[in-house]
Amino acid sequence: MVQITIEKLVYGGDGLGRLPADEHGTGKTVFVPFAIDAEHIEAEIVEQKPGFARARLEAVLQPSLDRVEPGCPYFSQCGGCHYQHANYARQLKIKSAILLETIKRTAKIELPCELQVHRSPEWNYRNRTRLKVQGTPQFALGYYKFRSHELLPIEQCPISSPLINRAIEQIWAAGRTGAISAEIREIELFSDHVDEQLLVEVYCEPRTSKTGAQKIAETVGQVLSSAIGVAVFEFPTSQLIEPKQLASFGEPALVYETKSARYRVSTGAFFQVNRFLIDELIAVVTGAASGKLALDLYAGVGLFATVLAKSFAQVIAVESSQTSVADLRHDAPAEVKAVLATTEQYLGQASGLRPDLTVVDPPRGGLGEAVVRSLAKLNVPKITYVSCDPSTLARDLKMMNDLGYRIEQAHLIDIFPQTFHIESVFKLAR
């Protein structure tokens, strides 16, 4: 057992401290989850590496004034949340500090403007929740335990919407009677803008027959009173491929309304998960932008493209998912041209374009060098970068800075309260 003081929190949720110095020199770095910066704690070392150690928090000897009682009975056992022990104001300060430090360390950029922070309601914000299902030796529904692949049964999720929590209750009730098939491995619940209707995705064992999948779809549709549609997929062997749909029941999509537009969102399509901040995210990304041509890369179902069409003569929206592109074509007005392609493929043959604005909303891997250089070759004067990972954002910002782009606005949009995840929007120009 060691006593250490937490210096700061790092991306991923851990507190960083240092082990006491010994005859070998300065103590190595140690990472401790569920601590807050400046707290003095007692911890047990659980892993030793050449350059660092990991420890488990055993006691908080000098707690932070910002420490609070977690709002979920599963916190610290469940791997989903990381910051429930800190009040919300402290969570936002932690995320802001991590974002700014990552950009400074990796991109070598001191932010030339204020980081604007957009708060979210702290609880019941998720409109989409994906749960693990266990069929044997007895039914269970839940998430993986913290840093493991062992199931933690949960009967409520305070960061998920009230409708999703009611659905969790209904699934448990059906599971206890044996109505939930043992072939189901995961269930994803997606609620609409008023939290009244559910679209459900069920992921089954690869060996599941189409006949069995159809029965599963119908059963789940009957179990969940708010479900307007259920789609059953074969559990994917890789996140890089779209899962194979085996069966369906009811509607294939729901309509999600925002202040700016209505979106059809089909099973299998991506949509933002914070039901309280979608309008604010759209406003930050599209506000005050106008011109002849805008590019929307990694466009999804057209969250931004549909709104950009109101202030641009033409919008070209590029998306690699067939499911999302079908929704995009359904949702978007005539000013939007939807292109089924990867961003890399599209930019490789887009040399004649002269867009006034490019919006990019890549997955966690960020843009990468090829995309950044392609954008620079197009001489795009303005780029709005929506990021869900500060490390890949900082890597890309460094390249963009070297190519003459300068940050004009920076926003932290807290789409994921209680977790370490950081969503941000950076507006750049050259």
N, C-alpha and C positions, 0 to 999 in steps of 0.2 A: 504494500500500500504506500502511495506517495501523496504528498501535498503539493499542489501547484496552483499558480494564479493564471487565469485565462487572459491572454493578451488581446485576442480578437477572435471573431468568427470567420470561417473560410467557406468558400462555395462548396456546397455539399452538406452543410449543416453543423459541422464539427466546430468546437472551440479549440483554439491553438494555444498551447502552453509550452513550458520547457521543463524537462526533468532536472532535478538538482545536479549541479556540477560535481564531478568526482575526480579521481586521480588521472582520468583519461582526458579531462578538459571540460569545456562547457557542455552542459546537459543538452541532449538531443531534443528535437521537437516532438511533442506528443499531442495527439488529436483525441479530443473527448467530446462525444455527442451530448446534447441536452444540457449544456452549460451556457452561460452568458458572459460576455467580455467583462473583465475586472472582478469576476467572482473568484474567491479562494476556495478550492475544493479538495476533497480527498478522492483519489481514484485508484483503481487496480489495473495494472498493466496486463493487457490481454494479447498483445502482439508486439514483437520486437523485430524491426527491420534495420538494415545497416544505417539508414539515414534518419529514421523516425520510429516512433512507437504509437500504438493505439491503446487507449485505456477506457475503462468503464467507470462512469461516475458512481461513486458510493455515497458521498455526503457533500452537501454544500455548507462549508464552514462559515463563509461570509457571503450571503446571497446579495444579488443585485436588487436595487429598489424596483427594478422593472420585472422581477420574477413574479409570475402569477400561477394560480392553480390551473392546470390544463383543462380545457373544456370537453375533453373526450376521455371516456374510461379506458380506452385502448392505447392512449398516447404513451410513447416510448417502447411499447411492445410491437406496435404496428409500424411498418416501414413507410407509410404514406406521408405523415407529417413530421416536422423537425423543430418547429419554433413555438409550439403551444405553451411552453413554459415561460415565454416572454410576452409582455403586453404588446399590443399592435403597434404603438408608436415606436417601440424599440425594434420590432421586426423590420419596419420600414427604414430605420437608421442603419440596421445591420446590412440590409440589401443594398442601400445606397452606397455605403462604404465599400462593400465588396465590388460593386459595379465600377465605381470610380477607381479603386485600387487596381483592378484587373486591367482597365484601359490604360492606366498610367504605367503599370509594370510591363504589359505585353505590347501595347501600341506606342508607348513612350509619348502619350498625349495627355497634357493637362487640359481638362475640359474648359473651353473658352466661354461657356455660358452656364447658367444655372441648370442643375438637374431638376426638372419638374417632376414631382411625385404625385401619382394619381392613386388615391386610396380606394379600397374595396370594402364593402361590408365583410366582416371577418368570418362569418359562418353561413352555411347553407348556400354557398355561392356556386357550387358546381352544377352544371346542367348535364354533365356526362360523367358516368362512373362505371368503371370496369372491375368486376369482382371475380375472384377465383371460386370454383365449385369443386367440392369433394363428394364423391358418391359412396365410397366405402372407406372404412368399415361402417361408417354412418354418415349421413348427410351433413355437410357444413358449407357455409358461405362466408367468404371473407377476403382478406388481403394476405400477402406474405408478411411474415414477421420481420422485424428490423434486421436488415443485412442477412437474410436467409431466404431459402425457397421452401420454407415450412409454412403451412397454412395457419393463419390466426383467425379463428371464427369471430365474426363481428355481427352484431344485430342492429347497429346503428352507425351512421357516418355523419358527424355534425358539420362537415364541410360540404356535404351533398345536399341537394334541394329537398324540401319537405316531401315532394312527390316521390323522389327516388328513395327516400327513407321509408315511405309507405310501401313501395315496391319490395324493398328488402324484407320487410315484415311478411309480405305475402309469399315471397319465395321461400322463406324459412318455414312458414306454415305448410306450404305444399311439400317441401322437402321432408318434413317430419312425418308426413303421411305416405311417403314413397312415390309421390307424383312426379318428382324431378328425375329425369333419366340420369343414370350413372355415366352415360357417354358424354355428358356436358362437362366441359373443362372451364369455361369462362362465360360470363353474361355481362353485356354492356348495356347500360340504361341511359337513354338520351331524352331529356324532357324539353318541351317547347318553351316559348318565351313567357307564357303565363303559368307555366308549371302545372299544366292540366292533362297533357297527353304525353305518352311515352312511345318512343321507337326503340325496339329491342334487337340487339345482335347477340346471337348465341353461337359459341365456338365449341365444336364437338371433336371427339377423337377422329383421327384420319380414316379409321375403318368404318365409320358410321355410314349406313346405307341411305339412299335417298328416301326410301319408304320410312325408315326410322327417323330421319331428319324431319320429314313432314309431320309425323306424329309429335315430335318434340316441339315444332313450331306451333302447332295447334294447342298443345297442352300449355305451353308458356303463355300464349295469347289468352287462354282462358283463365289462367292463374292470376295474371296481372290485369286488374280491372281497368287501368288507364291506358293499356297498350293498344295503339291503333294499328301496329304492324310488328311482325317478328320475322327476322331473317336468320336462317341457320347456315353457318359457314363451317367448312373444314378448318380445323386449327392449323394456322400457317406454320410451315417449317422454317420460314425466314420472314423477317419484317420487311424485306426488300421486295416481296412479291405480294400482289393482292390476293387475299384468301378466296378460295373457290366456294361459291354459294351452292348449297345443297337443297334448300327448301325455303318456302316463305308462307306467311299467313297474314291476311289483312293488307294494310297499305304498305307500299314500298318506301315511303318518305313521309316526313312531316313538314309543315310550313312554320318557319321561324321568322317572326316579325321584329324589325328594329324600327327606330324612329325614321330611318332613311330609306328602307327597302324591305321587301319580303323575299325570303329565300326558301327554295325547296331544298331540303337536306335529306338525301337518301341514306339507307343503311350502307355503311362502308365509306361514306364521305366524311371529310374533316370539317369541323366547325369549332369556333372558339368556345372554351369551356366555362368561362366566368359569365354567368347570366346577368350580372349587374354592370359589367364594364364594357360590353360589346359596343354600345353606342359611343362611349367615350373613346375607345380604341379607334373606331371608324372616324370620329371627328378629328382626333390627333393626326391620323395618317393622311386623310383626304382634305382636311380643312385648308382654305386659302390657296388651293392648288387649282390652276386652270391653264389651258393652252390648246394646241392643235392635236397633239398625240401623247398619250401616256402608255407606258408599259406596266403591266401588273404581272410579276413573275412569281411562281409558286402560288397561283391565284386561288386554289381551292374551289369553292362553289361561287366565288365572285364577291366575297364580302366587301372588298375595296373597289373592284372594277365596276360593279353596279353603281356605286356612288360617284366614282370618278367620271362616269359617263355623263353626269349632269353638268360638268364644267370643262370637259374636253370634247373636241369634235370627234375623236376616235380613241378607243382604248383597245389595246391588244393584250389579252389575258392568256397566259401560258400556264398549263397545268399538265402533269404527267399521269394523273390518275384518271382512268376512263370513267369511273363512277362520279368523281367530282366534276369532270368536264361536262358530263351529261346534265348535271344540275346547273352548272355555270351557263350552258347554252339555254337552258329553260328559264333561268332567273334574269339573265342580262338583257338590257334593251338593245336596239339595233346598232347603237354606236359601239358596242363591244364585239370584237372579233375573238372568239375562243379558239385557242390552238392546243391540240393534244400533242405535247412534246415535253421532254425535259428542258429545263432552262439552258443547259449546255448545248443541247441539240439546236434549240431555237436561235440562240445568240450566234451559233456557228454559221448561220446563213442569213443573218439580219443586218449585213453590213451597210445597206442603203438607207436604213431608218435614221430619222432624226427626232427622237422623242424629247419632249420638253421635261418630262418627269418619268422616273422609273421607281416603282414600289417593289421591294423584295421582301418576302416573308418566308425565308428558308427553314428547313428542319434544323435540328440541333447541330448538325455538321456545318452549318453556315454556308457561305457562298463558295469559298475556295478561290485559289489564284486564277483559274481559267475563267470563271464568271466575272471576277473583279476586272481582269484585263479586258475581257470582251466589252464590259460596260464602258470602260475608259476609252476603248477604240470607237465606240458609238458616239463619244463625246457628249454623253448625257449631262446636261448642266445641273440637274437636281436628282438626288437619290434619297428615297426614304427607306430606311432599313429597319424592319421589324425583327427583333431577335428574341430567342428564348434561351440563349446560352451565352453568358458574358465572355467566356474564353474564346469561342470561335468568332464572336463579334469583334473582340479586341484584335484578334489576328487579322480579320478582314479590314478593320479600320486602319490598321498600320499600313496595309497595302494601298488603301484608298488615299490615305494621307500622302504617301510617297508619290502617288499619281496626280496630286494636286487638289484633292477634295478636302474641304474644311467643314467641320461640324458647326451647324448653325443652331440646331435645337437638340436637346436631349431629354427624353421622358422615361421615367420608370413607371410602368403601368402594372400595378400589383394584381395580376390575374390569379396568382396562387397564394393567398394568405395561409399562414400556418406552415408553409413549406419553404425550402431553400430556393425554389425555382424563381428565376428573375426574368421577367418580360420587359423589354425596353424598345423604344422607338427613337432612332437617330435620324435627323434630317441633315443631309450634306449637300454642298454646292461647290462648283468650281467655275 
